[in-house]
Amino acid sequence: MIKYNAEGKSMGRAASDVAKILMGKDKVDYAPNKVIEDTVIVEGIDKMMVTGRKLTQKKYYRHSGYIGNIKEKSLHERKEENVSLLFKEMVSGMLPANKLLKKRLAKLKFKE
């Protein structure tokens, strides 16, 4: 079990640190085809910083496939709804897209 304190760190920096830990790059016996045995518990996720004006300017889009049905949310709205899901998506984008992605993300837990 590896504890990571994200309090006071920027969201991107914390996500890249957690992605490195999930890949096992901090271990001596790193191999790109291995999944670590430990679970990573992220603490203080609701106290992470966002620099600049990203809270209002950064937008997330989703589309249902129907004409004119595009949805838009700001980073502030997504953070208020579910910060752990937002952080998990950020870490997922920083991990390699291969067969081990789901297994690595299963090792990510949150303590709020």
Phi and psi in radians as a Rosetta constraint file:
Dihedral C 1 N 2 CA 2 C 2 CIRCULARHARMONIC -1.986 0.35
Dihedral N 2 CA 2 C 2 N 3 CIRCULARHARMONIC 2.183 0.35
Dihedral C 2 N 3 CA 3 C 3 CIRCULARHARMONIC -1.724 0.35
Dihedral N 3 CA 3 C 3 N 4 CIRCULARHARMONIC 2.378 0.35
Dihedral C 3 N 4 CA 4 C 4 CIRCULARHARMONIC -2.216 0.35
Dihedral N 4 CA 4 C 4 N 5 CIRCULARHARMONIC 2.159 0.35
Dihedral C 4 N 5 CA 5 C 5 CIRCULARHARMONIC -1.668 0.35
Dihedral N 5 CA 5 C 5 N 6 CIRCULARHARMONIC 1.992 0.35
Dihedral C 5 N 6 CA 6 C 6 CIRCULARHARMONIC -1.723 0.35
Dihedral N 6 CA 6 C 6 N 7 CIRCULARHARMONIC 0.086 0.35
Dihedral C 6 N 7 CA 7 C 7 CIRCULARHARMONIC -1.174 0.35
Dihedral N 7 CA 7 C 7 N 8 CIRCULARHARMONIC 2.218 0.35
Dihedral C 7 N 8 CA 8 C 8 CIRCULARHARMONIC 1.455 0.35
Dihedral N 8 CA 8 C 8 N 9 CIRCULARHARMONIC -0.033 0.35
Dihedral C 8 N 9 CA 9 C 9 CIRCULARHARMONIC -1.716 0.35
Dihedral N 9 CA 9 C 9 N 10 CIRCULARHARMONIC 2.729 0.35
Dihedral C 9 N 10 CA 10 C 10 CIRCULARHARMONIC -1.283 0.35
Dihedral N 10 CA 10 C 10 N 11 CIRCULARHARMONIC 2.691 0.35
Dihedral C 10 N 11 CA 11 C 11 CIRCULARHARMONIC -1.083 0.35
Dihedral N 11 CA 11 C 11 N 12 CIRCULARHARMONIC -0.761 0.35
Dihedral C 11 N 12 CA 12 C 12 CIRCULARHARMONIC -1.176 0.35
Dihedral N 12 CA 12 C 12 N 13 CIRCULARHARMONIC -0.690 0.35
Dihedral C 12 N 13 CA 13 C 13 CIRCULARHARMONIC -1.135 0.35
Dihedral N 13 CA 13 C 13 N 14 CIRCULARHARMONIC -0.754 0.35
Dihedral C 13 N 14 CA 14 C 14 CIRCULARHARMONIC -1.155 0.35
Dihedral N 14 CA 14 C 14 N 15 CIRCULARHARMONIC -0.700 0.35
Dihedral C 14 N 15 CA 15 C 15 CIRCULARHARMONIC -1.140 0.35
Dihedral N 15 CA 15 C 15 N 16 CIRCULARHARMONIC -0.687 0.35
Dihedral C 15 N 16 CA 16 C 16 CIRCULARHARMONIC -1.237 0.35
Dihedral N 16 CA 16 C 16 N 17 CIRCULARHARMONIC -0.610 0.35
Dihedral C 16 N 17 CA 17 C 17 CIRCULARHARMONIC -1.119 0.35
Dihedral N 17 CA 17 C 17 N 18 CIRCULARHARMONIC -0.765 0.35
Dihedral C 17 N 18 CA 18 C 18 CIRCULARHARMONIC -1.161 0.35
Dihedral N 18 CA 18 C 18 N 19 CIRCULARHARMONIC -0.653 0.35
Dihedral C 18 N 19 CA 19 C 19 CIRCULARHARMONIC -1.115 0.35
Dihedral N 19 CA 19 C 19 N 20 CIRCULARHARMONIC -0.692 0.35
Dihedral C 19 N 20 CA 20 C 20 CIRCULARHARMONIC -1.110 0.35
Dihedral N 20 CA 20 C 20 N 21 CIRCULARHARMONIC -0.702 0.35
Dihedral C 20 N 21 CA 21 C 21 CIRCULARHARMONIC -1.168 0.35
Dihedral N 21 CA 21 C 21 N 22 CIRCULARHARMONIC -0.728 0.35
Dihedral C 21 N 22 CA 22 C 22 CIRCULARHARMONIC -1.152 0.35
Dihedral N 22 CA 22 C 22 N 23 CIRCULARHARMONIC -0.546 0.35
Dihedral C 22 N 23 CA 23 C 23 CIRCULARHARMONIC -1.335 0.35
Dihedral N 23 CA 23 C 23 N 24 CIRCULARHARMONIC -0.357 0.35
Dihedral C 23 N 24 CA 24 C 24 CIRCULARHARMONIC 1.570 0.35
Dihedral N 24 CA 24 C 24 N 25 CIRCULARHARMONIC 0.321 0.35
Dihedral C 24 N 25 CA 25 C 25 CIRCULARHARMONIC -1.263 0.35
Dihedral N 25 CA 25 C 25 N 26 CIRCULARHARMONIC -0.241 0.35
Dihedral C 25 N 26 CA 26 C 26 CIRCULARHARMONIC -1.551 0.35
Dihedral N 26 CA 26 C 26 N 27 CIRCULARHARMONIC -0.049 0.35
Dihedral C 26 N 27 CA 27 C 27 CIRCULARHARMONIC -1.601 0.35
Dihedral N 27 CA 27 C 27 N 28 CIRCULARHARMONIC 2.729 0.35
Dihedral C 27 N 28 CA 28 C 28 CIRCULARHARMONIC -1.273 0.35
Dihedral N 28 CA 28 C 28 N 29 CIRCULARHARMONIC -0.636 0.35
Dihedral C 28 N 29 CA 29 C 29 CIRCULARHARMONIC -1.676 0.35
Dihedral N 29 CA 29 C 29 N 30 CIRCULARHARMONIC 0.809 0.35
Dihedral C 29 N 30 CA 30 C 30 CIRCULARHARMONIC -1.162 0.35
Dihedral N 30 CA 30 C 30 N 31 CIRCULARHARMONIC 2.348 0.35
Dihedral C 30 N 31 CA 31 C 31 CIRCULARHARMONIC -2.492 0.35
Dihedral N 31 CA 31 C 31 N 32 CIRCULARHARMONIC 2.358 0.35
Dihedral C 31 N 32 CA 32 C 32 CIRCULARHARMONIC -1.178 0.35
Dihedral N 32 CA 32 C 32 N 33 CIRCULARHARMONIC -0.246 0.35
Dihedral C 32 N 33 CA 33 C 33 CIRCULARHARMONIC -1.777 0.35
Dihedral N 33 CA 33 C 33 N 34 CIRCULARHARMONIC 0.229 0.35
Dihedral C 33 N 34 CA 34 C 34 CIRCULARHARMONIC -1.939 0.35
Dihedral N 34 CA 34 C 34 N 35 CIRCULARHARMONIC 2.596 0.35
Dihedral C 34 N 35 CA 35 C 35 CIRCULARHARMONIC -1.863 0.35
Dihedral N 35 CA 35 C 35 N 36 CIRCULARHARMONIC 2.372 0.35
Dihedral C 35 N 36 CA 36 C 36 CIRCULARHARMONIC -1.197 0.35
Dihedral N 36 CA 36 C 36 N 37 CIRCULARHARMONIC 2.687 0.35
Dihedral C 36 N 37 CA 37 C 37 CIRCULARHARMONIC -1.473 0.35
Dihedral N 37 CA 37 C 37 N 38 CIRCULARHARMONIC -0.455 0.35
Dihedral C 37 N 38 CA 38 C 38 CIRCULARHARMONIC -1.366 0.35
Dihedral N 38 CA 38 C 38 N 39 CIRCULARHARMONIC 2.692 0.35
Dihedral C 38 N 39 CA 39 C 39 CIRCULARHARMONIC -1.712 0.35
Dihedral N 39 CA 39 C 39 N 40 CIRCULARHARMONIC 2.554 0.35
Dihedral C 39 N 40 CA 40 C 40 CIRCULARHARMONIC -1.807 0.35
Dihedral N 40 CA 40 C 40 N 41 CIRCULARHARMONIC 2.093 0.35
Dihedral C 40 N 41 CA 41 C 41 CIRCULARHARMONIC -1.856 0.35
Dihedral N 41 CA 41 C 41 N 42 CIRCULARHARMONIC 2.071 0.35
Dihedral C 41 N 42 CA 42 C 42 CIRCULARHARMONIC -1.702 0.35
Dihedral N 42 CA 42 C 42 N 43 CIRCULARHARMONIC 2.168 0.35
Dihedral C 42 N 43 CA 43 C 43 CIRCULARHARMONIC -1.923 0.35
Dihedral N 43 CA 43 C 43 N 44 CIRCULARHARMONIC 2.670 0.35
Dihedral C 43 N 44 CA 44 C 44 CIRCULARHARMONIC 1.204 0.35
Dihedral N 44 CA 44 C 44 N 45 CIRCULARHARMONIC 0.585 0.35
Dihedral C 44 N 45 CA 45 C 45 CIRCULARHARMONIC -1.234 0.35
Dihedral N 45 CA 45 C 45 N 46 CIRCULARHARMONIC -0.468 0.35
Dihedral C 45 N 46 CA 46 C 46 CIRCULARHARMONIC -1.408 0.35
Dihedral N 46 CA 46 C 46 N 47 CIRCULARHARMONIC -0.127 0.35
Dihedral C 46 N 47 CA 47 C 47 CIRCULARHARMONIC -1.898 0.35
Dihedral N 47 CA 47 C 47 N 48 CIRCULARHARMONIC 0.386 0.35
Dihedral C 47 N 48 CA 48 C 48 CIRCULARHARMONIC -1.361 0.35
Dihedral N 48 CA 48 C 48 N 49 CIRCULARHARMONIC 2.657 0.35
Dihedral C 48 N 49 CA 49 C 49 CIRCULARHARMONIC -1.619 0.35
Dihedral N 49 CA 49 C 49 N 50 CIRCULARHARMONIC 2.715 0.35
Dihedral C 49 N 50 CA 50 C 50 CIRCULARHARMONIC -2.266 0.35
Dihedral N 50 CA 50 C 50 N 51 CIRCULARHARMONIC 2.137 0.35
Dihedral C 50 N 51 CA 51 C 51 CIRCULARHARMONIC -1.538 0.35
Dihedral N 51 CA 51 C 51 N 52 CIRCULARHARMONIC 2.738 0.35
Dihedral C 51 N 52 CA 52 C 52 CIRCULARHARMONIC 1.223 0.35
Dihedral N 52 CA 52 C 52 N 53 CIRCULARHARMONIC -2.599 0.35
Dihedral C 52 N 53 CA 53 C 53 CIRCULARHARMONIC -1.852 0.35
Dihedral N 53 CA 53 C 53 N 54 CIRCULARHARMONIC 0.515 0.35
Dihedral C 53 N 54 CA 54 C 54 CIRCULARHARMONIC -1.131 0.35
Dihedral N 54 CA 54 C 54 N 55 CIRCULARHARMONIC -0.525 0.35
Dihedral C 54 N 55 CA 55 C 55 CIRCULARHARMONIC -1.023 0.35
Dihedral N 55 CA 55 C 55 N 56 CIRCULARHARMONIC -0.615 0.35
Dihedral C 55 N 56 CA 56 C 56 CIRCULARHARMONIC -1.783 0.35
Dihedral N 56 CA 56 C 56 N 57 CIRCULARHARMONIC -0.506 0.35
Dihedral C 56 N 57 CA 57 C 57 CIRCULARHARMONIC -1.570 0.35
Dihedral N 57 CA 57 C 57 N 58 CIRCULARHARMONIC -0.529 0.35
Dihedral C 57 N 58 CA 58 C 58 CIRCULARHARMONIC -1.318 0.35
Dihedral N 58 CA 58 C 58 N 59 CIRCULARHARMONIC 2.217 0.35
Dihedral C 58 N 59 CA 59 C 59 CIRCULARHARMONIC -2.064 0.35
Dihedral N 59 CA 59 C 59 N 60 CIRCULARHARMONIC 2.517 0.35
Dihedral C 59 N 60 CA 60 C 60 CIRCULARHARMONIC -2.030 0.35
Dihedral N 60 CA 60 C 60 N 61 CIRCULARHARMONIC 2.288 0.35
Dihedral C 60 N 61 CA 61 C 61 CIRCULARHARMONIC -2.022 0.35
Dihedral N 61 CA 61 C 61 N 62 CIRCULARHARMONIC 2.574 0.35
Dihedral C 61 N 62 CA 62 C 62 CIRCULARHARMONIC -2.511 0.35
Dihedral N 62 CA 62 C 62 N 63 CIRCULARHARMONIC 2.637 0.35
Dihedral C 62 N 63 CA 63 C 63 CIRCULARHARMONIC -2.366 0.35
Dihedral N 63 CA 63 C 63 N 64 CIRCULARHARMONIC 2.361 0.35
Dihedral C 63 N 64 CA 64 C 64 CIRCULARHARMONIC -1.455 0.35
Dihedral N 64 CA 64 C 64 N 65 CIRCULARHARMONIC -0.297 0.35
Dihedral C 64 N 65 CA 65 C 65 CIRCULARHARMONIC 1.877 0.35
Dihedral N 65 CA 65 C 65 N 66 CIRCULARHARMONIC -0.273 0.35
Dihedral C 65 N 66 CA 66 C 66 CIRCULARHARMONIC -1.527 0.35
Dihedral N 66 CA 66 C 66 N 67 CIRCULARHARMONIC 2.673 0.35
Dihedral C 66 N 67 CA 67 C 67 CIRCULARHARMONIC -1.131 0.35
Dihedral N 67 CA 67 C 67 N 68 CIRCULARHARMONIC 2.260 0.35
Dihedral C 67 N 68 CA 68 C 68 CIRCULARHARMONIC 1.295 0.35
Dihedral N 68 CA 68 C 68 N 69 CIRCULARHARMONIC 0.268 0.35
Dihedral C 68 N 69 CA 69 C 69 CIRCULARHARMONIC -1.941 0.35
Dihedral N 69 CA 69 C 69 N 70 CIRCULARHARMONIC 0.875 0.35
Dihedral C 69 N 70 CA 70 C 70 CIRCULARHARMONIC -1.617 0.35
Dihedral N 70 CA 70 C 70 N 71 CIRCULARHARMONIC 2.376 0.35
Dihedral C 70 N 71 CA 71 C 71 CIRCULARHARMONIC -1.916 0.35
Dihedral N 71 CA 71 C 71 N 72 CIRCULARHARMONIC 2.535 0.35
Dihedral C 71 N 72 CA 72 C 72 CIRCULARHARMONIC -2.357 0.35
Dihedral N 72 CA 72 C 72 N 73 CIRCULARHARMONIC 2.326 0.35
Dihedral C 72 N 73 CA 73 C 73 CIRCULARHARMONIC -2.382 0.35
Dihedral N 73 CA 73 C 73 N 74 CIRCULARHARMONIC 2.561 0.35
Dihedral C 73 N 74 CA 74 C 74 CIRCULARHARMONIC -1.496 0.35
Dihedral N 74 CA 74 C 74 N 75 CIRCULARHARMONIC 2.930 0.35
Dihedral C 74 N 75 CA 75 C 75 CIRCULARHARMONIC -1.082 0.35
Dihedral N 75 CA 75 C 75 N 76 CIRCULARHARMONIC -0.637 0.35
Dihedral C 75 N 76 CA 76 C 76 CIRCULARHARMONIC -1.089 0.35
Dihedral N 76 CA 76 C 76 N 77 CIRCULARHARMONIC -0.754 0.35
Dihedral C 76 N 77 CA 77 C 77 CIRCULARHARMONIC -1.137 0.35
Dihedral N 77 CA 77 C 77 N 78 CIRCULARHARMONIC -0.753 0.35
Dihedral C 77 N 78 CA 78 C 78 CIRCULARHARMONIC -1.153 0.35
Dihedral N 78 CA 78 C 78 N 79 CIRCULARHARMONIC -0.652 0.35
Dihedral C 78 N 79 CA 79 C 79 CIRCULARHARMONIC -1.183 0.35
Dihedral N 79 CA 79 C 79 N 80 CIRCULARHARMONIC -0.648 0.35
Dihedral C 79 N 80 CA 80 C 80 CIRCULARHARMONIC -1.216 0.35
Dihedral N 80 CA 80 C 80 N 81 CIRCULARHARMONIC -0.627 0.35
Dihedral C 80 N 81 CA 81 C 81 CIRCULARHARMONIC -1.202 0.35
Dihedral N 81 CA 81 C 81 N 82 CIRCULARHARMONIC -1.081 0.35
Dihedral C 81 N 82 CA 82 C 82 CIRCULARHARMONIC -2.693 0.35
Dihedral N 82 CA 82 C 82 N 83 CIRCULARHARMONIC 1.674 0.35
Dihedral C 82 N 83 CA 83 C 83 CIRCULARHARMONIC -1.245 0.35
Dihedral N 83 CA 83 C 83 N 84 CIRCULARHARMONIC -0.525 0.35
Dihedral C 83 N 84 CA 84 C 84 CIRCULARHARMONIC -1.224 0.35
Dihedral N 84 CA 84 C 84 N 85 CIRCULARHARMONIC -0.664 0.35
Dihedral C 84 N 85 CA 85 C 85 CIRCULARHARMONIC -1.164 0.35
Dihedral N 85 CA 85 C 85 N 86 CIRCULARHARMONIC -0.699 0.35
Dihedral C 85 N 86 CA 86 C 86 CIRCULARHARMONIC -1.080 0.35
Dihedral N 86 CA 86 C 86 N 87 CIRCULARHARMONIC -0.775 0.35
Dihedral C 86 N 87 CA 87 C 87 CIRCULARHARMONIC -1.166 0.35
Dihedral N 87 CA 87 C 87 N 88 CIRCULARHARMONIC -0.664 0.35
Dihedral C 87 N 88 CA 88 C 88 CIRCULARHARMONIC -1.131 0.35
Dihedral N 88 CA 88 C 88 N 89 CIRCULARHARMONIC -0.662 0.35
Dihedral C 88 N 89 CA 89 C 89 CIRCULARHARMONIC -1.173 0.35
Dihedral N 89 CA 89 C 89 N 90 CIRCULARHARMONIC -0.625 0.35
Dihedral C 89 N 90 CA 90 C 90 CIRCULARHARMONIC -1.154 0.35
Dihedral N 90 CA 90 C 90 N 91 CIRCULARHARMONIC -0.765 0.35
Dihedral C 90 N 91 CA 91 C 91 CIRCULARHARMONIC -1.150 0.35
Dihedral N 91 CA 91 C 91 N 92 CIRCULARHARMONIC -0.674 0.35
Dihedral C 91 N 92 CA 92 C 92 CIRCULARHARMONIC -1.071 0.35
Dihedral N 92 CA 92 C 92 N 93 CIRCULARHARMONIC -0.638 0.35
Dihedral C 92 N 93 CA 93 C 93 CIRCULARHARMONIC -1.234 0.35
Dihedral N 93 CA 93 C 93 N 94 CIRCULARHARMONIC -0.346 0.35
Dihedral C 93 N 94 CA 94 C 94 CIRCULARHARMONIC -1.683 0.35
Dihedral N 94 CA 94 C 94 N 95 CIRCULARHARMONIC -0.138 0.35
Dihedral C 94 N 95 CA 95 C 95 CIRCULARHARMONIC -1.585 0.35
Dihedral N 95 CA 95 C 95 N 96 CIRCULARHARMONIC 2.684 0.35
Dihedral C 95 N 96 CA 96 C 96 CIRCULARHARMONIC -1.162 0.35
Dihedral N 96 CA 96 C 96 N 97 CIRCULARHARMONIC 2.439 0.35
Dihedral C 96 N 97 CA 97 C 97 CIRCULARHARMONIC -1.475 0.35
Dihedral N 97 CA 97 C 97 N 98 CIRCULARHARMONIC 1.550 0.35
Dihedral C 97 N 98 CA 98 C 98 CIRCULARHARMONIC -2.518 0.35
Dihedral N 98 CA 98 C 98 N 99 CIRCULARHARMONIC -2.924 0.35
Dihedral C 98 N 99 CA 99 C 99 CIRCULARHARMONIC -1.156 0.35
Dihedral N 99 CA 99 C 99 N 100 CIRCULARHARMONIC -0.335 0.35
Dihedral C 99 N 100 CA 100 C 100 CIRCULARHARMONIC -1.559 0.35
Dihedral N 100 CA 100 C 100 N 101 CIRCULARHARMONIC -0.066 0.35
Dihedral C 100 N 101 CA 101 C 101 CIRCULARHARMONIC -1.055 0.35
Dihedral N 101 CA 101 C 101 N 102 CIRCULARHARMONIC -0.846 0.35
Dihedral C 101 N 102 CA 102 C 102 CIRCULARHARMONIC -1.158 0.35
Dihedral N 102 CA 102 C 102 N 103 CIRCULARHARMONIC -0.652 0.35
Dihedral C 102 N 103 CA 103 C 103 CIRCULARHARMONIC -1.167 0.35
Dihedral N 103 CA 103 C 103 N 104 CIRCULARHARMONIC -0.664 0.35
Dihedral C 103 N 104 CA 104 C 104 CIRCULARHARMONIC -1.222 0.35
Dihedral N 104 CA 104 C 104 N 105 CIRCULARHARMONIC -0.714 0.35
Dihedral C 104 N 105 CA 105 C 105 CIRCULARHARMONIC -1.204 0.35
Dihedral N 105 CA 105 C 105 N 106 CIRCULARHARMONIC -0.440 0.35
Dihedral C 105 N 106 CA 106 C 106 CIRCULARHARMONIC -1.173 0.35
Dihedral N 106 CA 106 C 106 N 107 CIRCULARHARMONIC -0.362 0.35
Dihedral C 106 N 107 CA 107 C 107 CIRCULARHARMONIC -1.472 0.35
Dihedral N 107 CA 107 C 107 N 108 CIRCULARHARMONIC -0.003 0.35
Dihedral C 107 N 108 CA 108 C 108 CIRCULARHARMONIC -1.698 0.35
Dihedral N 108 CA 108 C 108 N 109 CIRCULARHARMONIC 2.127 0.35
Dihedral C 108 N 109 CA 109 C 109 CIRCULARHARMONIC -2.223 0.35
Dihedral N 109 CA 109 C 109 N 110 CIRCULARHARMONIC 2.802 0.35
Dihedral C 109 N 110 CA 110 C 110 CIRCULARHARMONIC -2.202 0.35
Dihedral N 110 CA 110 C 110 N 111 CIRCULARHARMONIC 2.472 0.35
Dihedral C 110 N 111 CA 111 C 111 CIRCULARHARMONIC -2.197 0.35
Dihedral N 111 CA 111 C 111 N 112 CIRCULARHARMONIC 1.952 0.35
